[in-house]
Amino acid sequence: MTLDLSQISRLGFGVSGPHKCDAVDRPQTIRLIHEAIDLGISVFDTAPKYGDGEAESRMGEALKTSDRDKLFIVTKAGIVDETDRRDFSPAGIRASLQGSLKRLGLDHVDALLLQGAASGELNDDLYEALSQLKSEGLVRYIGASGRDDELDLPINEGPFDIIMAPNYAGMPGEQVKRLQDARNAGKHIFAIEAKNGAKSALKVSLGKTGRWYLKRQFKRWADRQSGAPTPPKGKLSILDAFQWALDSKLSDCLLAQTTKSEHLKQLAALAHLDAAPRGA
């Protein structure tokens, strides 16, 4: 039997972003996953949307030589692919999970999260279908991921055990209250986007990974210029921002994503993982 929610590591690894494409070579992603496991990280999060299944396939390759019983594997459903095609129907969610299990090489995942489901996409038929997946042993926990009011219904109704949402220093009050409501409702909180609490810094690199990050930074700048909702500018150093999120009482696991071994070791040390080198 794999880990339950009371046994997971304080820090998780997100197999997403540059790990879904050739910004990071496939062997490098697999090596980092193994390094994360060696450092004491037990939670790994991915989704079929990320690279149209490429991120899940990389995770599955890494799992072939890992002790599955010591890991907590999370994937998502509802957003079908990189075009953001949506299918939150009971049949669509089941088909998505079946595809994820095949790519991951697993007979079940520890958690399946609905990825940004709108309130109109949630209904009793879907809740029953999610509960059926649990009863069949294909999923152990059900959750929902999001950033704003799409989380309000999952926090207050339905078969949801986990809420995945931003939690960072300087986060707007309405988002803090949402996490407090989730905690009061007995939900486990998986935090994301700790970097939003850090000062922004333009990084220029000629490498393909650096170009991927630069492209993302430019997109966020363009979003701000267009008036699209964006997080407030952070004030902390990057390590202080992660420490703040790790220390927060409004999360059970902080999910981080990195492409560098040294950064992974730093984060593991901040999280006080047993296998992490001190002073990294």
C-alpha positions in Angstrom: 0.0 0.0 0.0 1.3 3.4 -0.9 1.5 6.4 1.4 -1.6 8.1 2.9 -1.9 11.8 3.2 -0.6 11.8 6.8 2.7 10.3 5.5 3.6 12.5 2.6 6.7 14.7 2.4 6.4 18.4 3.1 7.9 19.1 -0.3 6.7 17.7 -3.6 8.1 17.8 -7.2 6.1 19.1 -10.1 6.7 17.2 -13.3 5.5 20.0 -15.6 6.7 23.2 -17.2 10.0 22.6 -19.0 9.7 18.9 -18.1 6.8 18.5 -20.6 8.9 19.4 -23.6 12.4 19.4 -25.1 13.3 22.4 -23.0 14.7 19.7 -20.7 16.0 16.4 -22.1 13.9 13.4 -21.1 16.9 11.7 -19.3 17.5 14.8 -17.3 13.9 14.8 -16.0 14.1 11.2 -15.1 17.4 11.8 -13.3 15.9 14.7 -11.3 12.9 12.6 -10.3 15.3 9.9 -9.0 17.3 12.6 -7.2 14.2 14.0 -5.6 13.2 10.5 -4.3 16.7 10.0 -2.9 16.4 13.4 -1.1 13.2 12.2 0.6 10.5 13.7 -1.7 7.5 11.4 -1.9 4.9 13.5 -3.7 5.0 13.9 -7.5 2.5 15.9 -9.5 1.8 15.8 -13.2 -1.1 15.9 -15.7 -2.1 14.7 -19.2 -2.2 18.4 -20.4 1.5 18.8 -19.8 3.0 18.2 -23.2 0.0 16.1 -24.3 1.1 13.3 -22.0 4.9 13.7 -22.3 5.3 14.7 -18.6 3.3 11.7 -17.5 5.4 9.5 -19.7 8.6 10.8 -18.2 7.2 10.2 -14.8 6.3 6.7 -15.8 9.8 6.0 -17.1 11.2 7.1 -13.7 8.8 4.9 -11.8 10.1 1.8 -13.5 13.1 1.8 -11.3 11.6 3.4 -8.1 9.9 2.0 -5.0 6.2 2.8 -5.8 5.1 2.0 -2.3 7.1 5.0 -0.9 5.6 7.5 -3.3 2.4 9.5 -3.7 1.6 10.1 -7.3 -0.8 12.9 -8.3 -2.3 13.5 -11.8 -5.2 15.6 -13.1 -8.1 15.3 -15.5 -10.5 17.7 -17.2 -8.1 19.7 -19.3 -7.4 17.2 -22.1 -4.3 18.7 -23.9 -2.1 21.7 -24.5 -4.9 23.4 -26.5 -6.9 23.5 -23.2 -9.7 21.4 -24.6 -12.0 20.6 -21.7 -14.0 17.4 -20.8 -15.3 17.1 -17.3 -18.0 14.6 -18.2 -17.9 11.3 -16.2 -16.8 9.4 -19.3 -14.2 12.0 -20.1 -12.7 11.8 -16.7 -12.6 8.0 -16.7 -10.9 8.0 -20.2 -8.4 10.6 -19.0 -7.5 8.6 -16.0 -7.1 5.4 -18.1 -4.7 7.2 -20.4 -2.8 8.6 -17.4 -2.4 5.1 -15.8 -1.1 3.7 -19.1 1.5 6.5 -19.5 2.5 6.2 -15.8 2.7 2.5 -15.9 0.5 2.2 -12.8 -2.7 0.4 -11.8 -3.8 3.4 -9.6 -2.8 6.9 -8.7 -2.8 8.2 -5.2 -4.7 11.4 -6.1 -6.7 12.5 -9.1 -7.4 16.3 -9.3 -10.0 18.0 -11.4 -7.9 20.7 -13.2 -9.6 24.1 -12.9 -13.2 22.8 -13.2 -15.7 25.7 -13.4 -18.8 25.5 -11.2 -21.0 24.7 -14.1 -18.9 21.6 -14.9 -19.4 20.2 -11.4 -22.5 18.1 -10.7 -23.8 15.0 -8.9 -23.2 12.7 -11.9 -19.5 13.7 -11.9 -19.3 13.4 -8.1 -20.7 9.9 -8.4 -18.3 9.0 -11.1 -15.3 10.2 -9.0 -16.5 8.2 -6.1 -16.8 5.1 -8.3 -13.2 5.5 -9.4 -12.2 5.4 -5.7 -14.4 2.3 -5.0 -12.7 0.5 -8.0 -9.3 1.2 -6.5 -8.1 3.3 -9.4 -7.8 6.4 -7.3 -7.2 6.8 -3.6 -8.0 10.5 -3.1 -10.0 13.0 -5.1 -9.1 16.7 -5.4 -9.4 19.9 -7.3 -6.8 22.3 -8.5 -7.3 26.0 -9.3 -6.4 29.6 -8.5 -9.6 31.4 -7.8 -13.3 31.0 -7.2 -13.5 27.7 -9.2 -12.3 26.1 -5.9 -15.2 27.3 -3.8 -17.5 24.4 -4.7 -14.8 21.7 -4.2 -14.0 23.2 -0.8 -17.6 23.1 0.3 -19.2 20.1 -1.4 -18.5 16.9 -3.3 -16.0 14.0 -2.8 -12.9 16.2 -2.6 -10.1 15.4 -0.2 -7.4 17.7 -1.6 -7.3 21.3 -2.7 -4.3 22.4 -4.9 -4.0 26.2 -5.0 -1.4 29.0 -4.8 0.0 29.9 -1.4 2.7 32.6 -1.3 3.9 35.6 0.6 1.8 38.7 -0.2 -1.1 36.7 -1.7 -4.4 38.6 -1.9 -6.7 38.3 1.1 -9.5 36.6 -0.7 -7.1 33.8 -1.7 -5.8 33.4 1.8 -9.4 33.2 3.1 -10.1 30.5 0.5 -7.3 28.4 1.9 -8.5 29.0 5.4 -12.0 27.8 4.4 -10.4 24.7 2.9 -8.5 24.0 6.1 -11.7 24.6 8.2 -13.5 22.1 5.9 -10.9 19.5 6.6 -9.3 19.5 3.2 -5.6 18.7 2.7 -3.9 21.6 0.9 -1.2 21.2 -1.8 0.4 24.6 -2.3 1.8 25.9 -5.6 3.4 29.0 -6.9 5.6 29.9 -4.0 7.8 31.8 -6.4 5.1 34.5 -6.7 6.3 35.7 -3.3 9.8 36.4 -4.6 11.2 39.5 -6.3 11.1 39.1 -10.0 14.4 38.8 -11.8 14.9 38.7 -15.5 17.1 35.7 -16.4 18.7 35.5 -19.8 20.3 32.2 -20.9 21.1 30.9 -24.3 20.4 27.3 -23.3 17.1 25.7 -24.3 15.9 25.6 -20.7 16.8 29.2 -20.2 14.9 30.2 -23.4 11.8 28.4 -22.1 11.9 30.4 -18.8 12.5 33.6 -20.7 9.5 32.9 -22.9 7.3 32.4 -19.9 8.6 35.6 -18.2 7.8 37.5 -21.4 4.3 36.1 -21.4 3.7 37.1 -17.8 5.0 40.6 -18.6 2.6 40.8 -21.6 -0.3 39.6 -19.4 0.4 42.5 -17.0 0.5 45.0 -19.9 -2.8 43.8 -21.2 -4.5 44.1 -17.8 -4.9 40.3 -17.4 -5.1 39.2 -13.7 -1.5 38.5 -12.5 -0.1 37.9 -9.0 1.2 40.9 -7.1 5.0 41.5 -7.3 6.8 39.6 -4.5 9.2 41.2 -2.0 11.3 38.2 -0.7 14.4 36.5 -2.0 13.6 33.3 -3.8 14.8 31.1 -0.9 12.9 33.2 1.6 9.8 32.9 -0.5 10.0 29.1 -0.5 10.7 29.0 3.2 7.6 31.1 3.8 5.5 28.7 1.8 7.0 25.7 3.5 6.4 27.2 6.9 2.8 28.1 6.1 0.1 26.5 8.2 -2.2 26.7 5.2 -0.5 23.9 3.3 0.4 20.2 3.8 2.7 19.9 0.9 4.5 22.5 -1.2 4.9 21.6 -4.9 8.0 22.9 -6.5 9.4 22.6 -10.0 13.1 22.9 -10.9 15.5 21.7 -13.6 18.7 21.9 -11.5 20.0 19.4 -8.9 21.5 22.1 -6.7 18.1 23.9 -6.5 16.4 20.6 -5.6 18.9 20.0 -2.8 18.4 23.6 -1.5 14.6 23.1 -1.4 14.9 19.7 0.3 17.1 21.2 3.0 14.6 24.1 3.5 11.9 21.4 4.0 14.1 19.6 6.5 13.7 16.3 4.7 15.6 13.5 6.4 17.7 12.6 3.4 18.5 16.2 2.4 22.1 17.5 3.0 22.2 20.3 5.5 23.7 23.6 4.5 23.0 22.8 0.8 
